[in-house]
Amino acid sequence: MTILDGKKISNEIKDEITLEVANMKERGEKVPHLAAVLVGNDGASLTYVGSKVRSCKKIGFESTLIHLPSETTEEELLNKVHELNADPAIDGYIVQLPLPKHIDEEKVLMAVDPDKDVDGFHPTNFGKMALDMETFISATPFGIMELLKRYKVDTQGKHAVVIGRSHIVGRPISILMSQKGEAANCTVTLAHSRTKDIKELTLQADIIVSALGVPRFLKADMVKEGAVIIDVGITRVSDETKEKGYYITGDVDFEPVSKKASFITPVPGGVGPMTIAMLLKNTLLARERNSNTK
Ligand code: GUN
């Protein structure tokens, strides 16, 4: 069994980007600038956005955190989005999800300039991704593909079962894995909450991508010997004995499942760190693409 070490690979990617940024600086070029918009004080979102901004600093990017109060109106947020679209200093930006309930998420994501949409959430970019065109691929599915590539996991002609049909992970990864190419060419089954017998499907899977958010959902008796296991779940479970008052766990019952798996991602330290690395990669791409037009 091989651990798919997302922390290690994400550090390699960040080192590669650091080098590119240093070269850009040496050539007197503007370095990539990522902005992140956070509305409200959701604990997990604060952690993620803080981590994204810290990573920017480490690798030599410029970064701007725009932290708005939870009472921010939809109109105020849309104004901020328009401002970022028009700001030539910003190469790419993200609006951290979830947004407060009184704000229409779709409306906000639609307002983001697709050329600055380093999250790849805009329909233009999602559509391009589905059509194999050059675009920004959402960081989490992009990170999973990169992890599979760098560990040279054989996916060709394999049966991949994706659990979860979210717009951010399940849906896009099911498309990417079915496409032609490295870490792809899979026969994909997309399972979700209405799927009749998930265990019957997962037992047939050569590769399982679980993006459900249910702690320890995937048990060893649901997994075939030698399967590749990708755990996208990151759930905070309350635990008073921990310093932070919680611990992080994935969708996979790691210890018993790892005994059957050929490759497996840990939580934490698997897909999570890859997501940040690929967001940075997208921001670098946004900078390079922008330099053609500005
Ligand atoms: N919320 C959970 N994951 C993500 C992500 O990748 N991007 C943004 N913007 N919000 C998220």
Boltz pocket constraint, residues with backbone or C-beta under 6 A from the ligand:
constraints:
  - pocket:
      binder: B
      contacts: [[A, 94], [A, 95], [A, 96], [A, 97], [A, 98], [A, 119], [A, 139], [A, 140], [A, 168], [A, 275]]
      max_distance: 6.0
